[in-house]
Amino acid sequence: MPYLVAKIANRIQETSSTVGIGDFSLDGAVPKFNTFDSAFDSGDLVRYSIISVNGSQHESGIGTFIAPSTLARTT
């Protein structure tokens, strides 16, 4: 099995109202930031971090970006 490298990009930040353990539905860029769709191609592995609004929950991982607005948890 080939080793796949997750991509990273600067100044990408989107909101999401997704709860639970499924894929993230990306709701659009935060002001002064860019969307995942502007930096990645569908199928790209990407590093991500997500933080709840109140900061009490957080998660980091590698996801698969599915254009135009979904981030699937991969690892």
Secondary structure, DSSP 8 states (H G I E B T S, - for coil): ------B--SSB-B-----SSS-EE---B-TT-B-HHHH--TT-EEEEEEE-TTSS-EEEEEEEEETTTEEEE--
